[in-house]
Amino acid sequence: TFIACIGKDIFGDNAVEGLKKENINTSFIQRKNDTPSGIALIFVDSKGENSIGVAPGSNFQLEPKNIEDALAEISDNEIILSQLEIPVETVQHAASIARQHGKIYILDPAPAELLSDNLLKNISIITPNETEAEKLTGIAVIDETSAQSVCDKLHSWGTDTIILTMGRRGAFLSNSTHSCLLPSFKVDPIDTTGAGDVFNGALAKALSEDMDIKEAIKFANAAAALSVTKFGAQTSAPKESEIRALLG
Protein backbone atom coordinates (compact mmCIF):
# COMPACT_ATOMS: atom_id res chain seq x y z
CA THR A 1 0.00 0.00 0.00
CA PHE A 2 1.33 3.43 -0.95
CA ILE A 3 0.41 6.49 1.14
CA ALA A 4 1.22 9.80 -0.55
CA CYS A 5 0.02 13.18 -1.76
CA ILE A 6 0.31 14.15 -5.44
CA GLY A 7 -1.17 16.70 -7.79
CA LYS A 8 -4.00 16.29 -10.25
CA ASP A 9 -1.62 16.55 -13.19
CA ILE A 10 0.10 14.33 -15.74
CA PHE A 11 2.92 13.45 -13.34
CA GLY A 12 0.42 12.32 -10.72
CA ASP A 13 -1.61 10.38 -13.30
CA ASN A 14 1.51 8.58 -14.51
CA ALA A 15 2.59 7.77 -10.95
CA VAL A 16 -0.75 6.21 -10.03
CA GLU A 17 -0.91 4.28 -13.30
CA GLY A 18 2.58 2.85 -12.72
CA LEU A 19 1.77 1.80 -9.16
CA LYS A 20 -1.47 0.11 -10.20
CA LYS A 21 0.41 -1.89 -12.85
CA GLU A 22 2.51 -3.30 -10.03
CA ASN A 23 -0.62 -4.24 -8.03
CA ILE A 24 0.09 -1.62 -5.37
CA ASN A 25 -2.89 -0.30 -3.39
CA THR A 26 -3.30 3.38 -4.34
CA SER A 27 -6.48 4.02 -2.31
CA PHE A 28 -4.63 6.26 0.15
CA ILE A 29 -2.94 8.56 -2.36
CA GLN A 30 -4.32 12.09 -1.90
CA ARG A 31 -4.80 14.18 -5.07
CA LYS A 32 -4.49 17.99 -4.89
CA ASN A 33 -5.97 20.47 -7.39
CA ASP A 34 -3.97 23.47 -6.24
CA THR A 35 -0.46 22.02 -5.81
CA PRO A 36 1.53 20.16 -8.48
CA SER A 37 3.10 16.75 -7.99
CA GLY A 38 6.62 16.68 -6.64
CA ILE A 39 9.30 16.21 -9.31
CA ALA A 40 13.06 15.71 -9.39
CA LEU A 41 15.70 16.61 -11.96
CA ILE A 42 18.55 14.11 -11.86
CA PHE A 43 22.07 14.66 -13.17
CA VAL A 44 24.40 11.65 -13.56
CA ASP A 45 28.18 11.94 -14.02
CA SER A 46 30.52 9.67 -15.94
CA LYS A 47 31.05 7.46 -12.87
CA GLY A 48 27.34 6.86 -12.38
CA GLU A 49 27.05 9.19 -9.36
CA ASN A 50 24.06 11.51 -9.24
CA SER A 51 22.99 14.95 -8.10
CA ILE A 52 19.28 15.56 -7.63
CA GLY A 53 17.31 18.79 -7.63
CA VAL A 54 13.85 18.37 -6.06
CA ALA A 55 10.69 20.46 -6.25
CA PRO A 56 8.62 18.77 -3.50
CA GLY A 57 5.25 20.18 -4.53
CA SER A 58 2.31 18.33 -2.99
CA ASN A 59 4.61 15.88 -1.15
CA PHE A 60 4.63 18.42 1.67
CA GLN A 61 0.85 18.38 1.95
CA LEU A 62 0.76 14.83 3.29
CA GLU A 63 -0.61 15.35 6.80
CA PRO A 64 -0.52 13.20 9.96
CA LYS A 65 -4.28 12.64 9.62
CA ASN A 66 -3.73 11.04 6.19
CA ILE A 67 -1.35 8.53 7.78
CA GLU A 68 -3.68 7.81 10.68
CA ASP A 69 -6.68 7.23 8.39
CA ALA A 70 -4.71 4.86 6.18
CA LEU A 71 -3.08 2.85 8.94
CA ALA A 72 -6.45 2.34 10.63
CA GLU A 73 -7.63 0.52 7.51
CA ILE A 74 -4.43 -1.43 6.77
CA SER A 75 -3.65 -2.48 10.32
CA ASP A 76 -2.67 -5.98 9.22
CA ASN A 77 0.52 -4.60 7.67
CA GLU A 78 3.57 -5.39 9.81
CA ILE A 79 6.14 -3.10 8.16
CA ILE A 80 5.94 0.63 7.48
CA LEU A 81 8.63 2.28 5.33
CA SER A 82 9.11 6.01 4.96
CA GLN A 83 11.64 8.69 4.02
CA LEU A 84 11.95 12.43 4.63
CA GLU A 85 10.43 13.84 1.45
CA ILE A 86 7.20 14.48 3.35
CA PRO A 87 6.69 16.75 6.41
CA VAL A 88 8.73 15.53 9.37
CA GLU A 89 5.69 15.84 11.67
CA THR A 90 3.94 13.32 9.41
CA VAL A 91 6.93 10.99 9.69
CA GLN A 92 6.94 11.40 13.48
CA HIS A 93 3.24 10.59 13.67
CA ALA A 94 3.64 7.46 11.55
CA ALA A 95 6.58 6.28 13.67
CA SER A 96 4.62 6.84 16.88
CA ILE A 97 1.63 4.87 15.59
CA ALA A 98 3.91 2.06 14.43
CA ARG A 99 5.53 1.82 17.88
CA GLN A 100 2.16 1.82 19.64
CA HIS A 101 0.93 -1.07 17.52
CA GLY A 102 4.14 -3.11 17.53
CA LYS A 103 4.94 -2.59 13.84
CA ILE A 104 8.40 -2.49 12.29
CA TYR A 105 9.06 1.11 11.23
CA ILE A 106 11.90 1.62 8.73
CA LEU A 107 13.12 5.16 8.06
CA ASP A 108 15.35 6.04 5.14
CA PRO A 109 16.52 9.49 6.36
CA ALA A 110 16.72 11.08 2.91
CA PRO A 111 17.13 13.88 2.18
CA ALA A 112 19.30 14.26 5.26
CA GLU A 113 18.20 16.47 8.14
CA LEU A 114 18.53 16.50 11.91
CA LEU A 115 15.94 14.32 13.66
CA SER A 116 14.36 14.67 17.08
CA ASP A 117 15.00 12.22 19.92
CA ASN A 118 11.26 11.56 19.97
CA LEU A 119 11.35 10.34 16.38
CA LEU A 120 14.58 8.36 16.72
CA LYS A 121 13.28 6.35 19.70
CA ASN A 122 10.23 5.24 17.67
CA ILE A 123 12.22 3.98 14.68
CA SER A 124 12.81 0.23 14.49
CA ILE A 125 15.40 0.42 11.70
CA ILE A 126 17.13 3.50 10.27
CA THR A 127 19.07 3.22 7.00
CA PRO A 128 21.26 6.29 6.42
CA ASN A 129 23.94 6.43 3.75
CA GLU A 130 27.34 7.88 4.61
CA THR A 131 26.35 11.49 3.88
CA GLU A 132 23.12 11.21 5.86
CA ALA A 133 24.92 9.51 8.75
CA GLU A 134 27.36 12.41 9.04
CA LYS A 135 24.50 14.91 8.90
CA LEU A 136 22.69 13.06 11.70
CA THR A 137 25.64 12.52 14.02
CA GLY A 138 28.49 14.82 12.95
CA ILE A 139 30.73 11.77 12.44
CA ALA A 140 32.35 11.22 9.03
CA VAL A 141 32.14 7.61 7.84
CA ILE A 142 35.50 6.48 6.47
CA ASP A 143 35.76 2.87 7.65
CA GLU A 144 34.06 0.24 9.81
CA THR A 145 35.30 1.84 13.05
CA SER A 146 33.75 5.20 12.23
CA ALA A 147 30.62 3.41 11.00
CA GLN A 148 30.27 1.79 14.42
CA SER A 149 30.77 5.18 16.08
CA VAL A 150 27.84 6.53 14.06
CA CYS A 151 25.73 3.55 15.08
CA ASP A 152 26.66 3.90 18.75
CA LYS A 153 25.49 7.51 18.73
CA LEU A 154 22.20 6.61 17.06
CA HIS A 155 21.70 3.74 19.53
CA SER A 156 22.21 6.19 22.40
CA TRP A 157 19.29 8.22 21.03
CA GLY A 158 17.00 5.19 21.13
CA THR A 159 17.06 3.55 17.69
CA ASP A 160 17.22 -0.25 17.91
CA THR A 161 18.79 -1.22 14.58
CA ILE A 162 21.01 0.80 12.26
CA ILE A 163 21.88 -0.26 8.74
CA LEU A 164 24.45 2.17 7.37
CA THR A 165 24.65 1.85 3.59
CA MET A 166 28.19 2.36 2.33
CA GLY A 167 27.86 2.19 -1.45
CA ARG A 168 30.07 -0.34 -3.17
CA ARG A 169 31.45 -1.46 0.21
CA GLY A 170 28.07 -2.80 1.32
CA ALA A 171 25.95 -2.18 4.40
CA PHE A 172 27.06 -1.97 8.04
CA LEU A 173 24.65 -3.55 10.51
CA SER A 174 24.54 -2.67 14.19
CA ASN A 175 21.97 -3.93 16.70
CA SER A 176 21.95 -5.75 20.03
CA THR A 177 23.38 -8.94 18.50
CA HIS A 178 25.34 -7.88 15.39
CA SER A 179 28.07 -5.44 14.43
CA CYS A 180 29.35 -6.22 10.97
CA LEU A 181 29.80 -5.10 7.37
CA LEU A 182 27.80 -7.12 4.86
CA PRO A 183 29.55 -6.71 1.50
CA SER A 184 27.83 -5.59 -1.65
CA PHE A 185 28.01 -7.30 -5.05
CA LYS A 186 30.55 -6.25 -7.66
CA VAL A 187 28.89 -4.64 -10.68
CA ASP A 188 29.74 -1.96 -13.23
CA PRO A 189 27.65 1.06 -12.16
CA ILE A 190 25.89 3.16 -14.77
CA ASP A 191 23.49 5.21 -12.65
CA THR A 192 23.18 5.17 -8.84
CA THR A 193 19.82 6.98 -8.87
CA GLY A 194 17.28 5.13 -6.77
CA ALA A 195 19.73 2.60 -5.32
CA GLY A 196 18.88 3.61 -1.76
CA ASP A 197 15.16 3.37 -2.45
CA VAL A 198 15.59 -0.07 -4.00
CA PHE A 199 17.68 -1.18 -1.01
CA ASN A 200 14.99 -0.10 1.43
CA GLY A 201 12.13 -1.60 -0.55
CA ALA A 202 13.94 -4.91 -0.89
CA LEU A 203 14.85 -4.87 2.81
CA ALA A 204 11.19 -4.39 3.76
CA LYS A 205 10.10 -7.18 1.42
CA ALA A 206 12.72 -9.57 2.80
CA LEU A 207 11.77 -8.83 6.41
CA SER A 208 8.08 -9.29 5.55
CA GLU A 209 8.98 -12.83 4.47
CA ASP A 210 10.61 -13.50 7.85
CA MET A 211 14.22 -13.47 6.66
CA ASP A 212 16.64 -12.77 9.49
CA ILE A 213 18.20 -9.32 9.42
CA LYS A 214 21.50 -10.38 7.84
CA GLU A 215 19.81 -12.36 5.06
CA ALA A 216 17.45 -9.45 4.47
CA ILE A 217 20.39 -7.07 4.07
CA LYS A 218 22.10 -9.48 1.67
CA PHE A 219 18.89 -9.56 -0.40
CA ALA A 220 18.71 -5.74 -0.33
CA ASN A 221 22.40 -5.42 -1.26
CA ALA A 222 21.79 -7.60 -4.32
CA ALA A 223 18.75 -5.55 -5.33
CA ALA A 224 20.64 -2.26 -4.99
CA ALA A 225 23.63 -3.60 -6.91
CA LEU A 226 21.41 -4.59 -9.81
CA SER A 227 19.66 -1.22 -9.79
CA VAL A 228 22.87 0.73 -10.47
CA THR A 229 23.46 -1.22 -13.68
CA LYS A 230 20.43 0.47 -15.32
CA PHE A 231 19.44 4.08 -15.97
CA GLY A 232 16.60 5.71 -14.09
CA ALA A 233 14.88 5.36 -10.74
CA GLN A 234 11.74 3.20 -10.94
CA THR A 235 12.93 1.74 -14.23
CA SER A 236 16.11 0.42 -12.58
CA ALA A 237 14.33 -1.56 -9.85
CA PRO A 238 15.02 -5.27 -10.45
CA LYS A 239 12.48 -8.08 -10.40
CA GLU A 240 12.66 -10.63 -7.59
CA SER A 241 13.81 -13.29 -10.07
CA GLU A 242 16.83 -11.13 -11.00
CA ILE A 243 17.74 -10.62 -7.34
CA ARG A 244 17.55 -14.34 -6.57
CA ALA A 245 19.62 -15.14 -9.66
CA LEU A 246 22.39 -12.81 -8.42
CA LEU A 247 22.20 -14.37 -4.96
CA GLY A 248 22.64 -17.79 -6.55
HURAQUI-V787910 format. One record per residue. N is the residue number from 1. PHI is phi in whole degrees, 0 to 359 (NA if undefined). NEAR is the number of other ideal C-beta (glycine too) atoms within 12 Angstrom. Layout:
n=<N	N>
phi=<PHI	PHI>
near=<NEAR	NEAR>
This chain:
n=<1	2	3	4	5	6	7	8	9	10	11	12	13	14	15	16	17	18	19	20	21	22	23	24	25	26	27	28	29	30	31	32	33	34	35	36	37	38	39	40	41	42	43	44	45	46	47	48	49	50	51	52	53	54	55	56	57	58	59	60	61	62	63	64	65	66	67	68	69	70	71	72	73	74	75	76	77	78	79	80	81	82	83	84	85	86	87	88	89	90	91	92	93	94	95	96	97	98	99	100	101	102	103	104	105	106	107	108	109	110	111	112	113	114	115	116	117	118	119	120	121	122	123	124	125	126	127	128	129	130	131	132	133	134	135	136	137	138	139	140	141	142	143	144	145	146	147	148	149	150	151	152	153	154	155	156	157	158	159	160	161	162	163	164	165	166	167	168	169	170	171	172	173	174	175	176	177	178	179	180	181	182	183	184	185	186	187	188	189	190	191	192	193	194	195	196	197	198	199	200	201	202	203	204	205	206	207	208	209	210	211	212	213	214	215	216	217	218	219	220	221	222	223	224	225	226	227	228	229	230	231	232	233	234	235	236	237	238	239	240	241	242	243	244	245	246	247	248>
phi=<NA	248	250	199	225	224	276	271	215	294	293	295	300	295	297	296	300	295	294	297	297	265	61	266	292	253	298	254	270	281	245	247	281	260	225	289	296	293	224	224	256	243	246	241	271	292	263	88	279	238	233	234	253	245	250	294	52	288	309	275	253	281	259	308	298	298	293	299	300	291	294	295	266	241	293	281	289	261	232	239	239	217	223	249	264	230	303	296	294	289	298	300	294	297	295	296	297	301	296	299	257	70	270	278	248	255	243	266	281	230	291	296	202	291	241	285	300	297	288	301	286	261	270	281	222	244	232	287	273	296	295	294	297	293	297	289	244	81	253	284	266	237	198	293	296	291	299	293	297	300	298	301	293	293	300	295	267	113	278	288	232	242	240	267	279	236	60	293	282	119	228	263	256	220	211	291	239	228	211	198	264	257	294	277	252	283	219	262	288	248	204	275	303	86	298	295	295	297	304	293	298	293	299	298	299	298	294	292	260	66	291	289	299	290	293	296	293	300	298	293	301	295	297	295	299	295	295	280	269	229	282	98	259	301	293	267	291	282	282	301	299	292	297	292	294	293	291	79>
near=<24	28	37	37	36	39	30	21	21	14	24	29	18	17	31	28	17	22	23	16	12	18	10	20	18	24	19	27	31	31	26	25	15	12	23	23	31	29	24	25	14	23	15	24	14	10	14	26	20	26	17	24	13	19	18	26	27	32	36	27	27	38	24	23	21	32	33	23	20	30	31	16	16	23	18	12	26	22	32	39	36	43	36	35	32	33	25	26	22	32	40	28	31	41	39	26	30	33	24	16	23	15	29	30	39	43	44	38	40	33	25	24	20	18	32	20	17	19	32	34	24	34	41	34	43	48	50	44	37	30	25	32	38	23	22	37	33	15	25	17	33	16	17	23	16	23	37	27	26	40	39	22	28	38	24	16	24	22	40	28	35	45	51	49	44	35	29	25	24	30	48	40	37	36	26	13	12	23	24	23	30	33	21	30	31	16	26	14	28	25	30	36	32	36	45	44	34	40	48	40	37	45	43	35	28	33	32	21	17	13	20	18	31	28	21	37	41	33	37	45	44	40	44	46	37	36	40	38	29	29	19	23	27	24	17	34	30	34	19	21	12	23	30	19	14	26	24	8>
